[in-house]
């Protein structure tokens, strides 16, 4: 997965188009680069899975909106 695709997937996650985003271990460094720069990174929560994959969900804080 490339940087542009990951950025699109992050936007889809935040907008609610998708409920989860699975990042495979080989794509993690590219994902991390996009995630670090994202203004809502604190609301993008990941859970490790077996095999090195991470499943991310959007969990906004009470005082944050999806469109910030």
Backbone atoms as SQL, in Angstrom:
CREATE TABLE atoms (id INTEGER PRIMARY KEY, chain TEXT, resi INTEGER, resn TEXT, atom TEXT, x REAL, y REAL, z REAL);
INSERT INTO atoms VALUES
  (1, 'A', 1, 'UNK', 'N', 0.856, -1.171, 0.000),
  (2, 'A', 1, 'UNK', 'CA', 0.000, 0.000, 0.000),
  (3, 'A', 1, 'UNK', 'C', 0.901, 1.232, 0.000),
  (4, 'A', 2, 'UNK', 'N', 0.586, 2.183, -0.836),
  (5, 'A', 2, 'UNK', 'CA', 1.369, 3.404, -0.928),
  (6, 'A', 2, 'UNK', 'C', 0.856, 4.497, -0.009),
  (7, 'A', 3, 'UNK', 'N', 1.625, 5.566, 0.078),
  (8, 'A', 3, 'UNK', 'CA', 1.295, 6.688, 0.958),
  (9, 'A', 3, 'UNK', 'C', -0.062, 7.311, 0.612),
  (10, 'A', 4, 'UNK', 'N', -0.329, 7.521, -0.676),
  (11, 'A', 4, 'UNK', 'CA', -1.602, 8.135, -1.081),
  (12, 'A', 4, 'UNK', 'C', -2.780, 7.251, -0.714),
  (13, 'A', 5, 'UNK', 'N', -2.634, 5.946, -0.898),
  (14, 'A', 5, 'UNK', 'CA', -3.708, 5.011, -0.564),
  (15, 'A', 5, 'UNK', 'C', -3.967, 5.005, 0.943),
  (16, 'A', 6, 'UNK', 'N', -2.916, 5.040, 1.727),
  (17, 'A', 6, 'UNK', 'CA', -3.075, 5.067, 3.182),
  (18, 'A', 6, 'UNK', 'C', -3.765, 6.359, 3.611),
  (19, 'A', 7, 'UNK', 'N', -3.388, 7.491, 3.026),
  (20, 'A', 7, 'UNK', 'CA', -4.039, 8.760, 3.363),
  (21, 'A', 7, 'UNK', 'C', -5.523, 8.719, 3.021),
  (22, 'A', 8, 'UNK', 'N', -5.879, 8.131, 1.882),
  (23, 'A', 8, 'UNK', 'CA', -7.292, 7.988, 1.509),
  (24, 'A', 8, 'UNK', 'C', -8.028, 7.097, 2.501),
  (25, 'A', 9, 'UNK', 'N', -7.375, 6.010, 2.915),
  (26, 'A', 9, 'UNK', 'CA', -7.992, 5.094, 3.868),
  (27, 'A', 9, 'UNK', 'C', -8.181, 5.763, 5.232),
  (28, 'A', 10, 'UNK', 'N', -7.226, 6.568, 5.654),
  (29, 'A', 10, 'UNK', 'CA', -7.373, 7.304, 6.916),
  (30, 'A', 10, 'UNK', 'C', -8.545, 8.280, 6.841),
  (31, 'A', 11, 'UNK', 'N', -8.675, 8.981, 5.728),
  (32, 'A', 11, 'UNK', 'CA', -9.801, 9.905, 5.548),
  (33, 'A', 11, 'UNK', 'C', -11.130, 9.154, 5.566),
  (34, 'A', 12, 'UNK', 'N', -11.166, 7.982, 4.933),
  (35, 'A', 12, 'UNK', 'CA', -12.383, 7.166, 4.919),
  (36, 'A', 12, 'UNK', 'C', -12.717, 6.668, 6.326),
  (37, 'A', 13, 'UNK', 'N', -11.713, 6.335, 7.101),
  (38, 'A', 13, 'UNK', 'CA', -11.918, 5.885, 8.476),
  (39, 'A', 13, 'UNK', 'C', -12.520, 7.004, 9.320),
  (40, 'A', 14, 'UNK', 'N', -11.982, 8.193, 9.193),
  (41, 'A', 14, 'UNK', 'CA', -12.454, 9.329, 9.983),
  (42, 'A', 14, 'UNK', 'C', -13.851, 9.775, 9.559),
  (43, 'A', 15, 'UNK', 'N', -14.138, 9.714, 8.271),
  (44, 'A', 15, 'UNK', 'CA', -15.457, 10.138, 7.789),
  (45, 'A', 15, 'UNK', 'C', -16.539, 9.104, 8.059),
  (46, 'A', 16, 'UNK', 'N', -16.138, 7.899, 8.442),
  (47, 'A', 16, 'UNK', 'CA', -17.115, 6.851, 8.721),
  (48, 'A', 16, 'UNK', 'C', -17.432, 5.964, 7.536),
  (49, 'A', 17, 'UNK', 'N', -16.776, 6.202, 6.400),
  (50, 'A', 17, 'UNK', 'CA', -16.996, 5.352, 5.224),
  (51, 'A', 17, 'UNK', 'C', -16.596, 3.908, 5.513),
  (52, 'A', 18, 'UNK', 'N', -15.536, 3.744, 6.300),
  (53, 'A', 18, 'UNK', 'CA', -15.116, 2.416, 6.738),
  (54, 'A', 18, 'UNK', 'C', -15.011, 2.431, 8.259),
  (55, 'A', 19, 'UNK', 'N', -15.224, 1.275, 8.886),
  (56, 'A', 19, 'UNK', 'CA', -15.191, 1.203, 10.343),
  (57, 'A', 19, 'UNK', 'C', -13.837, 0.791, 10.885),
  (58, 'A', 20, 'UNK', 'N', -13.040, 0.127, 10.055),
  (59, 'A', 20, 'UNK', 'CA', -11.723, -0.304, 10.502),
  (60, 'A', 20, 'UNK', 'C', -10.746, -0.286, 9.342),
  (61, 'A', 21, 'UNK', 'N', -9.496, -0.162, 9.685),
  (62, 'A', 21, 'UNK', 'CA', -8.419, -0.135, 8.700),
  (63, 'A', 21, 'UNK', 'C', -7.335, -1.080, 9.186),
  (64, 'A', 22, 'UNK', 'N', -7.059, -2.122, 8.400),
  (65, 'A', 22, 'UNK', 'CA', -6.022, -3.079, 8.768),
  (66, 'A', 22, 'UNK', 'C', -4.744, -2.740, 8.019),
  (67, 'A', 23, 'UNK', 'N', -3.683, -2.571, 8.780),
  (68, 'A', 23, 'UNK', 'CA', -2.370, -2.273, 8.209),
  (69, 'A', 23, 'UNK', 'C', -1.481, -3.491, 8.420),
  (70, 'A', 24, 'UNK', 'N', -0.947, -4.004, 7.335),
  (71, 'A', 24, 'UNK', 'CA', -0.051, -5.150, 7.403),
  (72, 'A', 24, 'UNK', 'C', 1.333, -4.677, 7.825),
  (73, 'A', 25, 'UNK', 'N', 2.065, -5.564, 8.464),
  (74, 'A', 25, 'UNK', 'CA', 3.356, -5.166, 9.036),
  (75, 'A', 25, 'UNK', 'C', 4.305, -4.575, 8.006),
  (76, 'A', 26, 'UNK', 'N', 4.231, -5.017, 6.756),
  (77, 'A', 26, 'UNK', 'CA', 5.124, -4.468, 5.732),
  (78, 'A', 26, 'UNK', 'C', 4.756, -3.035, 5.330),
  (79, 'A', 27, 'UNK', 'N', 3.541, -2.594, 5.672),
  (80, 'A', 27, 'UNK', 'CA', 3.091, -1.238, 5.352),
  (81, 'A', 27, 'UNK', 'C', 3.151, -0.296, 6.553),
  (82, 'A', 28, 'UNK', 'N', 3.577, -0.807, 7.703),
  (83, 'A', 28, 'UNK', 'CA', 3.485, -0.019, 8.923),
  (84, 'A', 28, 'UNK', 'C', 4.302, 1.266, 8.889),
  (85, 'A', 29, 'UNK', 'N', 5.513, 1.234, 8.384),
  (86, 'A', 29, 'UNK', 'CA', 6.343, 2.448, 8.388),
  (87, 'A', 29, 'UNK', 'C', 5.740, 3.547, 7.523),
  (88, 'A', 30, 'UNK', 'N', 5.142, 3.174, 6.394),
  (89, 'A', 30, 'UNK', 'CA', 4.466, 4.161, 5.545),
  (90, 'A', 30, 'UNK', 'C', 3.240, 4.704, 6.280),
  (91, 'A', 31, 'UNK', 'N', 2.467, 3.798, 6.907),
  (92, 'A', 31, 'UNK', 'CA', 1.293, 4.213, 7.667),
  (93, 'A', 31, 'UNK', 'C', 1.691, 5.180, 8.783),
  (94, 'A', 32, 'UNK', 'N', 2.739, 4.832, 9.519),
  (95, 'A', 32, 'UNK', 'CA', 3.177, 5.654, 10.645),
  (96, 'A', 32, 'UNK', 'C', 3.517, 7.068, 10.193),
  (97, 'A', 33, 'UNK', 'N', 4.166, 7.190, 9.049),
  (98, 'A', 33, 'UNK', 'CA', 4.511, 8.510, 8.510),
  (99, 'A', 33, 'UNK', 'C', 3.250, 9.344, 8.270),
  (100, 'A', 34, 'UNK', 'N', 2.207, 8.730, 7.734),
  (101, 'A', 34, 'UNK', 'CA', 0.939, 9.434, 7.487),
  (102, 'A', 34, 'UNK', 'C', 0.223, 9.740, 8.800),
  (103, 'A', 35, 'UNK', 'N', 0.221, 8.767, 9.706),
  (104, 'A', 35, 'UNK', 'CA', -0.480, 8.910, 10.977),
  (105, 'A', 35, 'UNK', 'C', 0.125, 10.022, 11.830),
  (106, 'A', 36, 'UNK', 'N', 1.445, 10.095, 11.905),
  (107, 'A', 36, 'UNK', 'CA', 2.141, 11.111, 12.713),
  (108, 'A', 36, 'UNK', 'C', 1.738, 12.523, 12.290),
  (109, 'A', 37, 'UNK', 'N', 1.522, 12.732, 10.998),
  (110, 'A', 37, 'UNK', 'CA', 1.193, 14.060, 10.470),
  (111, 'A', 37, 'UNK', 'C', -0.301, 14.374, 10.535),
  (112, 'A', 38, 'UNK', 'N', -1.119, 13.380, 10.855),
  (113, 'A', 38, 'UNK', 'CA', -2.570, 13.573, 10.814),
  (114, 'A', 38, 'UNK', 'C', -3.045, 14.377, 12.024),
  (115, 'A', 39, 'UNK', 'N', -3.898, 15.388, 11.814),
  (116, 'A', 39, 'UNK', 'CA', -4.352, 16.225, 12.925),
  (117, 'A', 39, 'UNK', 'C', -5.201, 15.477, 13.958),
  (118, 'A', 40, 'UNK', 'N', -5.780, 14.344, 13.586),
  (119, 'A', 40, 'UNK', 'CA', -6.614, 13.591, 14.524),
  (120, 'A', 40, 'UNK', 'C', -5.964, 12.274, 14.937),
  (121, 'A', 41, 'UNK', 'N', -4.658, 12.242, 14.949),
  (122, 'A', 41, 'UNK', 'CA', -3.950, 10.991, 15.226),
  (123, 'A', 41, 'UNK', 'C', -4.299, 10.397, 16.590),
  (124, 'A', 42, 'UNK', 'N', -4.610, 11.226, 17.569),
  (125, 'A', 42, 'UNK', 'CA', -4.940, 10.702, 18.899),
  (126, 'A', 42, 'UNK', 'C', -6.249, 9.921, 18.899),
  (127, 'A', 43, 'UNK', 'N', -7.104, 10.172, 17.927),
  (128, 'A', 43, 'UNK', 'CA', -8.386, 9.475, 17.846),
  (129, 'A', 43, 'UNK', 'C', -8.325, 8.243, 16.945),
  (130, 'A', 44, 'UNK', 'N', -7.185, 7.998, 16.323),
  (131, 'A', 44, 'UNK', 'CA', -7.003, 6.814, 15.480),
  (132, 'A', 44, 'UNK', 'C', -6.277, 5.784, 16.338),
  (133, 'A', 45, 'UNK', 'N', -7.035, 4.795, 16.796),
  (134, 'A', 45, 'UNK', 'CA', -6.546, 3.842, 17.782),
  (135, 'A', 45, 'UNK', 'C', -6.314, 2.488, 17.129),
  (136, 'A', 46, 'UNK', 'N', -5.147, 1.901, 17.403),
  (137, 'A', 46, 'UNK', 'CA', -4.803, 0.619, 16.809),
  (138, 'A', 46, 'UNK', 'C', -4.723, -0.502, 17.820),
  (139, 'A', 47, 'UNK', 'N', -5.101, -1.692, 17.354),
  (140, 'A', 47, 'UNK', 'CA', -5.031, -2.908, 18.155),
  (141, 'A', 47, 'UNK', 'C', -4.208, -3.933, 17.396),
  (142, 'A', 48, 'UNK', 'N', -3.164, -4.436, 18.039),
  (143, 'A', 48, 'UNK', 'CA', -2.279, -5.407, 17.394),
  (144, 'A', 48, 'UNK', 'C', -2.997, -6.740, 17.213),
  (145, 'A', 49, 'UNK', 'N', -2.714, -7.369, 16.087),
  (146, 'A', 49, 'UNK', 'CA', -3.259, -8.690, 15.794),
  (147, 'A', 49, 'UNK', 'C', -2.093, -9.659, 15.625),
  (148, 'A', 50, 'UNK', 'N', -2.400, -10.907, 15.610),
  (149, 'A', 50, 'UNK', 'CA', -1.365, -11.917, 15.380),
  (150, 'A', 50, 'UNK', 'C', -0.736, -11.740, 14.022),
  (151, 'A', 51, 'UNK', 'N', 0.557, -11.962, 13.943),
  (152, 'A', 51, 'UNK', 'CA', 1.255, -11.885, 12.670),
  (153, 'A', 51, 'UNK', 'C', 1.820, -10.514, 12.349),
  (154, 'A', 52, 'UNK', 'N', 1.618, -9.542, 13.236),
  (155, 'A', 52, 'UNK', 'CA', 2.197, -8.225, 13.019),
  (156, 'A', 52, 'UNK', 'C', 1.269, -7.191, 12.411),
  (157, 'A', 53, 'UNK', 'N', 0.051, -7.577, 12.062),
  (158, 'A', 53, 'UNK', 'CA', -0.903, -6.616, 11.520),
  (159, 'A', 53, 'UNK', 'C', -1.504, -5.790, 12.657),
  (160, 'A', 54, 'UNK', 'N', -1.984, -4.597, 12.319),
  (161, 'A', 54, 'UNK', 'CA', -2.635, -3.733, 13.300),
  (162, 'A', 54, 'UNK', 'C', -3.966, -3.280, 12.714),
  (163, 'A', 55, 'UNK', 'N', -5.015, -3.370, 13.515),
  (164, 'A', 55, 'UNK', 'CA', -6.352, -2.949, 13.106),
  (165, 'A', 55, 'UNK', 'C', -6.651, -1.608, 13.778),
  (166, 'A', 56, 'UNK', 'N', -6.943, -0.597, 12.970),
  (167, 'A', 56, 'UNK', 'CA', -7.190, 0.753, 13.476),
  (168, 'A', 56, 'UNK', 'C', -8.673, 1.097, 13.403),
  (169, 'A', 57, 'UNK', 'N', -9.121, 1.838, 14.413),
  (170, 'A', 57, 'UNK', 'CA', -10.491, 2.339, 14.497),
  (171, 'A', 57, 'UNK', 'C', -10.421, 3.825, 14.826),
  (172, 'A', 58, 'UNK', 'N', -11.477, 4.540, 14.468),
  (173, 'A', 58, 'UNK', 'CA', -11.562, 5.957, 14.804),
  (174, 'A', 58, 'UNK', 'C', -12.408, 6.097, 16.052),
  (175, 'A', 59, 'UNK', 'N', -11.833, 6.635, 17.111),
  (176, 'A', 59, 'UNK', 'CA', -12.530, 6.838, 18.372),
  (177, 'A', 59, 'UNK', 'C', -12.364, 8.290, 18.797),
  (178, 'A', 60, 'UNK', 'N', -13.241, 9.170, 18.293),
  (179, 'A', 60, 'UNK', 'CA', -13.103, 10.589, 18.642),
  (180, 'A', 60, 'UNK', 'C', -13.387, 10.824, 20.119),
  (181, 'A', 61, 'UNK', 'N', -12.730, 11.799, 20.664),
  (182, 'A', 61, 'UNK', 'CA', -12.993, 12.211, 22.038),
  (183, 'A', 61, 'UNK', 'C', -14.311, 12.964, 22.040),
  (184, 'A', 62, 'UNK', 'N', -14.922, 13.089, 23.193),
  (185, 'A', 62, 'UNK', 'CA', -16.230, 13.735, 23.283),
  (186, 'A', 62, 'UNK', 'C', -16.247, 15.143, 22.713),
  (187, 'A', 63, 'UNK', 'N', -15.158, 15.880, 22.855),
  (188, 'A', 63, 'UNK', 'CA', -15.134, 17.270, 22.401),
  (189, 'A', 63, 'UNK', 'C', -14.562, 17.430, 20.996),
  (190, 'A', 64, 'UNK', 'N', -14.344, 16.329, 20.275),
  (191, 'A', 64, 'UNK', 'CA', -13.848, 16.400, 18.899),
  (192, 'A', 64, 'UNK', 'C', -14.962, 15.992, 17.947),
  (193, 'A', 65, 'UNK', 'N', -14.998, 16.626, 16.800),
  (194, 'A', 65, 'UNK', 'CA', -15.941, 16.207, 15.774),
  (195, 'A', 65, 'UNK', 'C', -15.183, 15.462, 14.692),
  (196, 'A', 66, 'UNK', 'N', -15.900, 14.743, 13.851),
  (197, 'A', 66, 'UNK', 'CA', -15.273, 13.984, 12.775),
  (198, 'A', 66, 'UNK', 'C', -14.666, 14.886, 11.714),
  (199, 'A', 67, 'UNK', 'N', -15.115, 16.117, 11.628),
  (200, 'A', 67, 'UNK', 'CA', -14.692, 16.990, 10.535),
  (201, 'A', 67, 'UNK', 'C', -13.614, 17.986, 10.941),
  (202, 'A', 68, 'UNK', 'N', -13.027, 17.857, 12.111),
  (203, 'A', 68, 'UNK', 'CA', -11.988, 18.817, 12.519),
  (204, 'A', 68, 'UNK', 'C', -10.799, 18.742, 11.615);
